[in-house]
Amino acid sequence: MKVLVAVKRVVDYNVKVRAKADGSDVDLNNVKMAINPFCEIAVEEAVRLKEAGVATEVIAVSVGEKSCQEQIRTAMALGADRGIQVETDAGVEPLVVAKLLKGVVDKEQPQLVILGKQSIDGDNNQTGQMLGALANMAQGTFASEVVVDGDKVNVTREVDGGLQTVSLNLPAIVTTDLRLNEPRYASLPNIMKAKKKQLDVYSPADLGVEVTSHLTQVKVEPPAERKAGVKVADVDELIDKLKNEAKVIS
């Protein structure tokens, strides 16, 4: 079984993000970049399926500038067999990414596609669902457990009311939630081996996709700073402040 895993290059989650002075975008100068944490979970799950003898090949794919090859190499150091980059310097939104991934799916014909449920920069939570619609594939989102059983995959989903298990016919798409697994660290020998693994580069034109934008980014600004909390002496003072200062009760 061939497994395709999408990975995205984002600002490392430990970095405090700053907006540019003119508010046009996020300042990325000298900022550490990394694989989106949800994508790391997706890579880990694919590698575990291979280690269990369920998957025969794991392919890591990323969309973006040449620099995103760094994250593809990281995915290969974590256990992916080869990588694919769809190179574009244009900013891509979820629908365009889904179309490009659909082109890769058409080329590779994977039985299972695993994506992070969302990226920590855009937080859109759209690409997996859009890919499912475009590729006409069954999908299990917000997965906390994935079990492949013959020509089906059983996905336990985290939903508002608790847990829901769905059985999907392969080929299928799964988007990962936080509690699916804990990603491993790449060892130095595997990092060195990843440098020699195959990495194919496609353009959007190779996949028959035109990169167009449907969204316009108007402004980027940091959230308003929150005021420090205060201690109150008793319940009466708390109620007074909620009523007269915060004005959240009447």
C-alpha positions as CSV (number, residue, x, y, z in Angstrom):
1,M,0.0,0.0,0.0
2,K,1.3,3.4,-1.0
3,V,0.8,6.3,1.5
4,L,1.1,9.9,0.5
5,V,1.7,12.4,3.3
6,A,1.5,16.2,2.9
7,V,3.9,18.4,4.9
8,K,3.9,22.2,5.2
9,R,6.7,24.6,6.0
10,V,5.6,26.9,8.8
11,V,7.2,29.1,11.5
12,D,8.5,26.9,14.3
13,Y,5.9,26.7,17.0
14,N,8.4,27.9,19.6
15,V,9.0,31.2,17.8
16,K,7.1,34.3,18.8
17,V,5.6,35.6,15.5
18,R,6.0,39.3,14.7
19,A,4.1,41.4,12.1
20,K,6.0,43.6,9.7
21,A,6.1,47.3,10.5
22,D,3.9,48.1,7.6
23,G,1.4,45.4,8.5
24,S,1.6,43.7,5.1
25,D,2.6,40.2,6.4
26,V,4.4,38.2,9.0
27,D,8.1,39.0,9.4
28,L,10.0,35.9,8.4
29,N,13.6,37.3,8.4
30,N,15.9,35.1,10.4
31,V,13.0,33.1,11.7
32,K,13.3,29.3,12.3
33,M,11.0,27.3,10.1
34,A,9.8,23.7,10.7
35,I,7.3,21.1,9.6
36,N,3.8,22.0,10.7
37,P,3.2,20.0,14.0
38,F,0.0,18.3,12.6
39,C,2.0,17.3,9.5
40,E,4.6,15.7,11.7
41,I,1.9,13.6,13.3
42,A,0.8,12.6,9.8
43,V,4.3,11.5,8.8
44,E,4.7,9.5,12.0
45,E,1.4,7.7,11.4
46,A,2.5,6.8,7.8
47,V,5.9,5.5,9.0
48,R,4.2,3.4,11.7
49,L,2.0,1.9,9.1
50,K,5.1,1.0,7.1
51,E,6.9,-0.4,10.2
52,A,3.8,-2.6,10.9
53,G,4.0,-4.0,7.4
54,V,0.7,-2.4,6.2
55,A,2.3,0.3,4.0
56,T,5.0,-0.5,1.4
57,E,6.0,3.1,0.5
58,V,5.6,6.5,2.1
59,I,5.9,9.6,0.0
60,A,6.2,13.1,1.5
61,V,4.9,16.0,-0.6
62,S,5.0,19.7,0.0
63,V,3.9,22.8,-1.9
64,G,5.9,26.0,-1.9
65,E,9.2,27.6,-2.6
66,K,12.4,25.7,-3.0
67,S,13.1,26.2,0.7
68,C,10.3,23.7,1.6
69,Q,12.7,20.9,0.4
70,E,14.2,21.2,3.9
71,Q,10.9,20.0,5.4
72,I,10.6,17.2,2.8
73,R,14.1,16.1,3.8
74,T,13.1,16.1,7.4
75,A,10.1,13.9,6.6
76,M,12.4,11.5,4.8
77,A,14.7,11.5,7.8
78,L,11.7,10.5,9.9
79,G,11.0,7.6,7.6
80,A,9.4,8.7,4.3
81,D,10.9,6.8,1.4
82,R,10.9,9.7,-1.2
83,G,9.7,13.2,-1.6
84,I,7.8,15.4,-4.1
85,Q,7.9,19.2,-4.2
86,V,5.4,21.2,-6.1
87,E,7.4,24.4,-6.6
88,T,5.7,27.7,-6.7
89,D,6.8,31.1,-5.4
90,A,3.2,32.4,-5.2
91,G,1.3,32.3,-2.0
92,V,-1.1,29.4,-2.1
93,E,-4.4,29.1,-0.3
94,P,-6.1,25.8,0.7
95,L,-8.1,25.4,-2.5
96,V,-5.0,25.7,-4.7
97,V,-3.0,23.4,-2.4
98,A,-5.9,20.8,-2.7
99,K,-5.9,21.1,-6.5
100,L,-2.1,20.6,-6.6
101,L,-2.3,17.6,-4.2
102,K,-5.0,16.1,-6.3
103,G,-2.6,16.3,-9.3
104,V,0.0,14.4,-7.3
105,V,-2.6,11.9,-6.2
106,D,-3.5,11.3,-9.9
107,K,0.2,10.7,-10.7
108,E,1.0,8.5,-7.7
109,Q,-2.3,6.7,-7.1
110,P,-1.8,6.2,-3.4
111,Q,-4.2,4.1,-1.4
112,L,-4.1,6.4,1.6
113,V,-3.5,10.1,1.9
114,I,-2.6,11.5,5.3
115,L,-2.6,15.2,6.1
116,G,-2.5,17.3,9.3
117,K,-6.0,18.6,10.1
118,Q,-4.7,22.2,9.9
119,S,-1.6,24.3,9.8
120,I,-0.6,26.5,12.7
121,D,-0.1,29.6,10.4
122,G,-3.4,29.8,8.5
123,D,-5.5,27.6,10.8
124,N,-7.9,27.0,8.0
125,N,-8.7,23.3,8.4
126,Q,-9.8,23.1,4.8
127,T,-7.2,21.3,2.6
128,G,-8.0,17.7,3.5
129,Q,-11.7,18.2,3.0
130,M,-11.3,20.0,-0.3
131,L,-8.9,17.3,-1.5
132,G,-11.5,14.7,-0.6
133,A,-14.1,16.5,-2.7
134,L,-11.8,17.0,-5.7
135,A,-10.5,13.5,-5.7
136,N,-13.8,11.9,-4.9
137,M,-12.2,9.9,-2.0
138,A,-13.7,9.0,1.3
139,Q,-12.3,11.0,4.2
140,G,-11.9,10.7,8.0
141,T,-11.0,14.0,9.7
142,F,-9.7,14.8,13.2
143,A,-8.3,11.2,13.5
144,S,-7.2,10.0,17.0
145,E,-6.8,6.4,15.8
146,V,-6.2,4.8,12.4
147,V,-6.5,1.1,11.7
148,V,-6.2,-0.4,8.2
149,D,-8.2,-3.5,7.8
150,G,-7.9,-5.1,4.4
151,D,-9.4,-2.7,1.8
152,K,-10.9,-0.5,4.5
153,V,-9.5,2.0,7.0
154,N,-11.3,2.5,10.4
155,V,-10.8,6.1,11.7
156,T,-11.7,7.1,15.2
157,R,-12.6,10.8,15.0
158,E,-12.6,13.4,17.8
159,V,-15.9,15.2,17.6
160,D,-17.8,17.6,19.9
161,G,-19.8,14.8,21.6
162,G,-16.8,12.5,22.1
163,L,-15.5,9.9,19.7
164,Q,-16.9,8.7,16.4
165,T,-15.5,5.7,14.4
166,V,-16.0,5.6,10.6
167,S,-15.1,2.8,8.2
168,L,-13.8,4.1,4.9
169,N,-13.2,2.2,1.6
170,L,-9.7,2.7,0.3
171,P,-8.4,4.8,-1.3
172,A,-9.2,7.4,1.4
173,I,-8.0,10.6,3.0
174,V,-7.3,11.0,6.8
175,T,-6.5,14.2,8.6
176,T,-4.7,13.9,11.9
177,D,-5.5,15.3,15.3
178,L,-3.1,15.9,18.2
179,R,-3.8,12.6,20.1
180,L,-3.1,10.3,17.2
181,N,0.5,9.7,18.1
182,E,3.7,11.3,19.4
183,P,6.2,12.0,16.5
184,R,9.7,10.7,16.8
185,Y,12.9,12.6,16.5
186,A,15.1,12.1,13.5
187,S,18.4,10.4,14.2
188,L,21.7,11.7,12.7
189,P,22.2,8.6,10.5
190,N,18.7,9.0,9.1
191,I,19.2,12.7,8.5
192,M,22.3,11.8,6.5
193,K,20.5,9.1,4.6
194,A,17.6,11.5,3.8
195,K,20.0,13.6,1.7
196,K,20.4,10.8,-0.8
197,K,16.7,9.9,-1.1
198,Q,14.8,10.7,-4.2
199,L,13.1,14.1,-4.4
200,D,11.1,15.0,-7.5
201,V,10.2,18.5,-8.3
202,Y,7.0,19.4,-10.3
203,S,5.6,22.8,-11.3
204,P,1.9,23.5,-11.1
205,A,1.8,23.4,-14.9
206,D,3.1,19.8,-14.7
207,L,0.0,18.9,-12.7
208,G,-2.4,20.9,-14.9
209,V,-3.1,23.5,-12.2
210,E,-3.1,27.3,-12.5
211,V,-2.1,29.0,-9.3
212,T,-4.7,31.8,-8.8
213,S,-5.7,33.6,-5.6
214,H,-9.2,34.1,-4.5
215,L,-8.3,35.8,-1.2
216,T,-6.6,39.1,-0.5
217,Q,-4.7,39.6,2.7
218,V,-5.6,43.1,3.9
219,K,-3.5,43.5,7.1
220,V,-1.5,41.6,9.6
221,E,-1.3,42.9,13.2
222,P,-0.6,41.4,16.6
223,P,-3.6,40.8,19.0
224,A,-4.3,43.5,21.5
225,E,-2.4,43.1,24.7
226,R,-4.5,41.8,27.6
227,K,-4.6,43.7,30.8
228,A,-3.2,42.1,33.9
229,G,-5.7,40.3,36.2
230,V,-6.6,41.6,39.7
231,K,-7.3,39.8,42.9
232,V,-10.5,40.5,44.7
233,A,-11.2,40.2,48.5
234,D,-14.5,38.5,48.3
235,V,-17.5,37.5,46.2
236,D,-19.2,40.8,46.6
237,E,-16.3,42.7,45.2
238,L,-16.1,40.3,42.3
239,I,-19.8,40.8,41.5
240,D,-19.3,44.6,41.7
241,K,-16.4,44.5,39.2
242,L,-18.2,42.2,36.8
243,K,-21.3,44.5,36.9
244,N,-19.7,48.0,36.9
245,E,-16.3,47.6,35.3
246,A,-16.5,44.6,33.0
247,K,-20.2,45.1,32.5
248,V,-20.8,41.4,31.7
249,I,-23.6,41.0,34.2
250,S,-26.5,43.3,35.0
